């Protein structure tokens, strides 16, 4: 509905929404003593997946506000998603806020760094949410769960690993009406070359929603 409002009013409402979501993040984090913070350079990430590490990006938490906007755009497709899957989940902020804001039957978070997954597991343990799972896994070798899924990626790796992940899971996308919500979508061209198409893009914040051309 905001798209039909005058731009100055849209800007004011967006700024107010940013402020509210930021305050909510701070309150939620403090209430449950959650750990999402910190910037970790790629070189300092701990993992046994040395090849994938060479193609990874730095860890930093994503905005809960931009996450909400991106998921809302994906949900506007009308697809009923069974799963929310966070690829390169880090300490679990997107996974936990996806579960907090929206109804997904199951939330999965994967990351190749055991310390980051351990932090994510500690966070969800404090919340007591049994429908959220965090697993140490290398995306280039990980098979996606069955069912319509909304995959979220906050630019966790470069085009090399992205191509491996998508190629390994193209059969999933041919069987399911899954979408990919891609934040800081630097390698979206790789996805287009593999047969995906953009159904939404916000150039200001560099995030997009993509679907596979061969999906049902």
C-alpha positions in Angstrom: 0.0 0.0 0.0 2.9 2.4 0.7 3.8 2.5 -3.0 0.6 4.5 -3.7 1.4 7.3 -1.1 3.3 10.5 -2.0 7.1 10.0 -1.8 7.7 12.4 1.1 5.1 10.6 3.2 6.6 7.2 2.2 10.0 8.4 3.3 8.7 9.6 6.7 6.9 6.3 7.3 9.9 4.3 6.3 12.1 6.3 8.6 9.6 5.7 11.5 9.6 2.0 10.7 13.4 1.9 10.7 13.4 3.6 14.1 10.8 1.2 15.6 12.5 -1.9 14.3 15.9 -0.8 15.6 14.4 -0.1 19.1 12.7 -3.5 18.9 16.0 -5.2 18.1 17.7 -3.6 21.1 14.9 -4.5 23.5 14.6 -8.1 22.3 18.4 -8.6 22.4 18.7 -7.2 25.9 15.6 -8.9 27.3 17.0 -12.4 26.4 20.7 -11.6 26.6 21.2 -12.5 22.9 24.5 -12.2 21.1 24.2 -11.0 17.5 26.8 -8.3 17.4 30.4 -8.0 16.2 32.2 -7.8 12.9 34.4 -10.8 12.1 36.8 -10.6 9.1 36.6 -13.5 6.8 40.2 -14.4 7.7 39.3 -14.9 11.3 36.3 -17.2 10.8 36.9 -20.6 12.2 36.0 -23.5 9.9 37.3 -26.8 8.5 35.9 -25.9 5.1 39.1 -24.2 3.9 38.1 -23.9 0.2 34.7 -22.3 1.0 36.5 -20.0 3.5 38.5 -18.6 0.6 35.3 -17.6 -1.1 33.4 -16.4 1.9 32.6 -12.9 3.1 33.0 -11.2 6.5 30.5 -11.8 9.2 28.2 -9.0 10.3 24.6 -9.1 11.5 21.8 -7.9 9.1 19.2 -5.3 9.7 16.0 -6.7 11.1 14.1 -3.9 9.4 15.4 -4.8 5.9 14.9 -8.5 6.6 11.2 -7.8 7.4 10.8 -5.8 4.2 12.4 -8.5 2.1 10.4 -11.4 3.6 7.2 -9.4 3.1 8.0 -9.0 -0.6 8.6 -12.7 -0.9 5.3 -13.5 0.9 3.4 -11.2 -1.4 4.0 -13.9 -4.1 1.2 -15.9 -2.4 3.4 -18.9 -2.0 2.9 -20.9 1.2 6.4 -21.5 2.6 6.9 -24.5 4.9 10.5 -23.5 5.6 12.7 -20.5 6.1 16.3 -21.4 5.4 19.1 -19.0 6.3 22.3 -19.8 4.2 25.3 -18.4 6.1 23.2 -17.8 9.2 26.0 -16.5 11.4 24.8 -16.0 15.0 21.2 -16.5 13.8 19.6 -13.0 13.8 17.7 -13.4 10.5 16.5 -16.9 11.4 15.2 -15.8 14.8 13.6 -12.7 13.5 12.0 -14.5 10.6 10.5 -16.9 13.2 9.5 -13.9 15.4 7.8 -11.9 12.6 6.3 -14.6 10.4 4.9 -18.1 10.6 7.1 -20.7 9.1 6.6 -24.4 10.0 10.4 -24.8 10.3 13.4 -22.5 10.4 16.8 -23.7 9.5 20.1 -21.9 9.7 23.4 -23.3 8.3 26.9 -21.9 8.5 30.3 -23.4 8.0 31.7 -21.8 11.2 31.2 -23.9 14.3 31.7 -21.0 16.7 29.1 -18.9 14.9 26.6 -21.9 15.0 27.4 -22.4 18.7 26.5 -18.7 19.3 23.2 -19.2 17.3 22.3 -22.3 19.3 22.9 -20.5 22.5 20.6 -17.7 21.3 17.7 -20.0 20.4 18.2 -22.0 23.6 17.5 -18.8 25.6 14.3 -18.3 23.6 13.2 -21.9 23.9 12.1 -22.2 20.3 12.1 -25.8 19.3 11.1 -25.1 15.6 14.5 -23.4 14.9 17.5 -25.5 14.1 21.1 -24.4 13.5 23.6 -26.8 11.8 27.3 -26.6 10.9 27.3 -27.2 7.1 29.2 -26.1 4.0 26.6 -24.6 1.6 28.5 -25.9 -1.4 27.7 -29.5 -0.2 24.4 -29.1 1.6 21.1 -30.4 0.3 18.0 -28.2 0.9 15.0 -29.6 2.8 11.9 -30.7 0.9 8.9 -28.3 0.7 8.4 -24.8 -0.5 11.2 -22.8 1.2 12.2 -19.2 1.4 16.0 -19.1 1.3 17.7 -16.1 2.8 21.2 -15.0 2.0 23.1 -12.0 3.3 25.9 -12.2 0.7 27.6 -15.0 2.6 30.0 -16.0 -0.2 31.1 -15.1 -3.7 29.9 -16.5 -7.1 31.9 -19.7 -6.8 30.1 -21.1 -3.8 26.8 -19.6 -4.9 27.0 -21.5 -8.1 27.9 -24.7 -6.3 25.0 -24.3 -3.9 22.5 -23.6 -6.6 23.7 -26.3 -9.0 23.6 -28.9 -6.2 20.0 -27.9 -5.3 18.5 -27.2 -8.8 16.4 -30.3 -8.3 14.8 -28.8 -5.2 13.8 -25.7 -7.2 12.3 -27.8 -10.0 10.1 -29.6 -7.5 9.2 -26.8 -5.1 7.9 -23.2 -5.4 10.8 -21.9 -3.4 12.2 -18.4 -3.6 15.6 -16.8 -2.7 15.6 -13.6 -0.7 19.1 -12.1 -1.4 20.4 -9.3 0.6 23.4 -7.3 -0.7 22.9 -9.2 -3.9 26.4 -8.8 -5.4 26.3 -12.1 -7.3 22.8 -12.0 -8.6 24.1 -12.2 -12.2 25.3 -15.8 -11.4 21.8 -16.7 -10.4 20.4 -15.2 -13.7 22.9 -17.3 -15.6 21.6 -20.4 -13.9 18.0 -19.8 -14.9 16.7 -17.7 -12.0 14.7 -14.5 -12.6 14.3 -11.4 -10.4 10.7 -10.9 -9.2 11.5 -8.0 -6.9 14.5 -5.7 -6.4 15.3 -2.8 -4.2 18.3 -1.1 -5.8 18.7 1.4 -2.9 19.4 -1.4 -0.4 20.7 -3.9 -2.9 18.3 -6.7 -2.1 16.2 -8.9 -4.3 13.8 -11.8 -4.5 14.4 -14.5 -7.2 12.7 -17.6 -8.5 13.8 -20.4 -10.6 12.4 -20.4 -14.2 11.8 -24.2 -13.9 9.9 -24.1 -10.7 6.2 -25.4 -10.6 
